């Protein structure tokens, strides 16, 4: 097949009958040195994963033969955001981290791409601190229920926690930092009694001092109401930035904006 490409662009990889993608726009598939491109590989593309179907995780080495090199498999993935696959800081070259479903629960896996050594963390990740030392996360099964295609089918973690954090070093202790009832104290005009509320799109600023997130629910009309918040990384300070009902695809411009 012939492609019309910009003169500075080149094809580095072709699918050869499989399906390949990376994940969401807020994460970078490239290693910091620009050598490796992270990829999910699947055998199908015509339906949502059922929680039992796997995606293969691997990379393409630009200094190699351009073929997909498998590193692992995962059962915790979706088409929108993959398995939250990403390079782990602070070097963003030697280790990756992704979610999986093992022994009946969601976990995250740190994998050294050279030695293939795994370190399994007993909680899934959503946003990883730029230092690579801590994580923010949420209930992925609840997210699958309210926004199918963004969560995972499986274990219910704790829908009351809303947002929790844990360390990737030391004791890995889970700590709830923002609860649903605290967010609901700021009732918007279209507050709906007995609605199912959730948070998503947790995103650290470049320094990791703060993170942004959406607080969302379904309206009686069937529409989606979204509020944009920013919080300190310990959850002690929380500020509502936008309460118009419509917010989507934000990105940090710098540490303050």
C-alpha positions in Angstrom: 0.0 0.0 0.0 1.3 3.4 -0.9 1.0 6.4 1.4 1.3 10.1 0.7 3.7 11.4 3.5 5.4 14.6 4.4 9.0 14.4 3.1 10.3 14.3 6.7 7.9 11.5 7.8 8.5 7.8 7.4 6.7 4.6 8.1 8.3 2.9 11.1 5.8 0.0 11.5 3.0 -1.7 9.7 0.4 -3.9 11.4 0.6 -7.2 9.6 -2.9 -8.3 10.4 -3.0 -7.2 14.0 -4.4 -4.0 15.5 -2.2 -1.4 17.3 -2.7 1.7 19.4 -1.2 3.4 22.4 -3.7 5.2 24.7 -4.9 8.6 25.6 -3.6 12.0 24.5 -2.3 13.0 27.9 0.5 10.4 27.9 3.6 10.1 25.7 4.3 6.8 24.0 7.9 7.6 23.3 10.8 6.9 25.6 12.7 10.1 26.6 15.6 9.2 24.4 13.2 8.8 21.4 14.3 5.2 20.7 11.2 3.1 21.9 7.5 3.6 21.0 5.1 1.9 23.4 2.2 0.0 21.8 -0.9 -2.2 22.7 -1.5 -5.0 20.2 -4.9 -6.8 19.9 -6.5 -9.4 17.6 -9.8 -7.6 17.3 -11.1 -4.1 17.0 -14.9 -4.6 16.5 -16.1 -4.6 20.1 -15.3 -3.5 23.7 -13.1 -5.8 25.7 -15.1 -8.1 28.0 -12.6 -8.2 30.9 -11.3 -11.6 29.8 -9.8 -10.7 26.5 -6.2 -9.6 26.6 -4.1 -6.9 24.9 -0.4 -7.5 24.4 2.0 -4.8 25.6 5.2 -4.1 23.8 7.3 -1.6 21.9 8.9 -0.7 18.6 12.6 -0.2 18.6 13.6 2.5 16.1 17.1 1.1 16.1 15.9 -2.4 15.5 13.9 -4.0 12.6 10.7 -2.0 13.2 8.7 -5.0 14.5 6.5 -5.1 17.5 8.3 -6.7 20.5 6.0 -8.1 23.1 6.7 -7.5 26.8 3.6 -8.5 28.6 -0.2 -9.0 28.4 -3.0 -7.2 30.2 -6.7 -7.8 31.0 -7.3 -4.3 32.4 -7.6 -2.1 29.3 -10.0 -0.2 27.0 -9.9 1.4 23.6 -9.9 5.0 24.9 -7.0 4.9 27.4 -5.5 1.4 27.0 -4.0 0.0 30.2 -2.7 3.4 31.3 0.6 2.2 29.8 3.4 4.8 30.1 7.1 5.2 30.8 7.9 5.5 34.5 9.9 8.5 35.7 12.2 9.9 36.6 14.2 8.6 33.6 11.3 7.6 31.3 13.6 5.2 29.5 14.1 1.9 31.3 10.8 1.0 33.0 7.1 1.1 32.1 4.0 0.8 34.2 0.5 -0.4 33.2 -2.6 -1.9 34.7 -3.6 -5.6 34.7 -6.2 -7.9 36.3 -4.6 -10.7 38.3 -5.9 -13.1 40.9 -9.3 -11.4 40.9 -8.2 -7.8 41.4 -6.9 -4.8 39.5 -3.2 -4.2 40.0 -0.4 -2.2 38.3 2.8 -3.7 37.0 6.2 -2.0 36.8 8.3 -3.7 34.2 12.0 -3.3 33.4 12.2 -3.5 29.5 15.7 -4.9 29.6 15.6 -7.4 32.4 11.8 -8.2 32.1 11.7 -8.0 35.9 8.2 -7.2 37.2 7.1 -5.4 40.4 3.4 -5.9 41.0 1.6 -3.2 43.0 -1.8 -4.2 44.5 -3.7 -1.2 43.1 -4.2 0.1 39.6 -2.9 3.4 38.4 -4.6 6.4 36.8 -2.1 9.3 37.0 1.6 8.8 37.9 3.5 11.6 39.6 6.3 12.9 37.3 8.9 11.7 39.9 7.6 8.1 39.4 7.2 7.8 43.2 3.5 8.1 43.7 0.1 7.5 42.0 -3.5 8.8 41.9 -6.2 6.4 41.2 -10.0 5.6 41.4 -12.6 2.8 41.0 -12.2 1.5 37.4 -15.2 -0.8 37.6 -17.4 2.2 38.6 -16.0 4.1 35.7 -16.9 1.2 33.4 -20.5 1.3 34.7 -21.0 5.0 34.2 -18.8 5.5 31.1 -18.4 2.2 29.4 -15.2 2.3 27.4 -13.2 4.2 29.9 -13.1 1.8 32.8 -12.5 -2.0 33.3 -14.8 -4.9 34.0 -14.1 -6.6 37.3 -13.4 -5.8 40.9 -15.2 -3.0 42.7 -12.6 -1.1 44.7 -14.4 1.4 46.9 -16.8 3.9 45.2 -16.9 6.1 48.4 -13.2 6.9 48.1 -13.5 8.8 44.9 -9.8 9.6 44.5 -7.0 7.8 46.4 -3.2 7.9 46.3 -0.4 5.4 47.0 3.4 5.2 46.8 5.3 3.2 44.3 8.2 2.9 46.8 8.2 1.7 50.4 5.0 0.5 52.0 2.6 1.1 49.0 -0.1 2.1 51.5 -3.4 3.3 49.9 -4.7 6.7 51.2 -8.1 8.3 50.2 -7.5 12.0 49.6 -10.7 13.3 48.1 -14.2 11.9 48.9 -17.4 12.3 46.9 -19.2 13.9 49.8 -16.6 16.7 50.0 -17.0 17.5 46.3 -20.8 17.4 46.5 -20.8 20.2 49.1 -20.3 22.5 46.1 -23.7 21.9 44.6 -24.1 23.3 41.0 -27.3 24.5 39.5 -28.0 21.1 37.9 -27.3 19.0 41.0 -29.3 15.8 40.8 -30.4 14.0 43.9 -29.6 10.2 44.0 -27.5 10.5 40.8 -24.4 8.4 40.4 -21.3 10.6 40.6 -17.8 9.9 39.5 -14.4 11.5 38.8 -12.1 10.9 35.9 -9.2 12.4 33.9 -6.9 12.9 36.9 -3.8 14.8 35.5 -0.8 16.1 37.3 0.8 19.4 36.4 4.4 19.2 35.2 5.9 19.5 38.7 3.4 17.2 40.3 2.4 19.8 43.0 -1.2 19.8 41.9 -3.6 17.8 39.7 -6.8 18.5 37.8 -9.8 16.3 37.4 -13.4 16.2 36.3 -16.4 15.6 38.6 -19.3 14.2 36.6 -22.8 12.8 36.6 -25.7 12.0 34.3 -28.5 14.5 34.1 -32.1 13.5 34.1 -32.2 14.5 30.4 -29.5 11.9 29.7 -26.8 14.4 29.2 -23.4 14.6 31.0 -22.6 17.4 33.5 -18.9 18.1 34.0 -17.1 20.3 36.6 -13.3 21.0 36.4 -11.3 21.0 39.7 -7.7 21.5 40.7 -6.4 20.1 43.9 -3.0 19.9 45.7 -1.4 16.5 45.4 -2.4 15.6 49.0 -6.0 16.6 48.4 -6.0 19.2 51.2 -6.7 22.1 48.9 -9.4 21.8 46.2 -10.6 24.6 43.9 -13.5 24.4 41.4 -12.4 26.1 38.2 -15.3 25.5 35.9 -19.0 24.8 36.6 -20.7 25.4 33.3 -21.6 21.7 32.7 -19.4 21.3 29.6 -15.7 20.6 29.9 -13.5 18.3 28.0 -9.9 17.4 27.0 -8.0 19.9 29.2 -4.2 20.0 29.4 -1.8 21.8 31.7 0.1 24.6 30.0 2.6 25.0 32.8 2.6 24.5 36.6 0.1 27.4 37.1 -2.2 27.3 34.1 
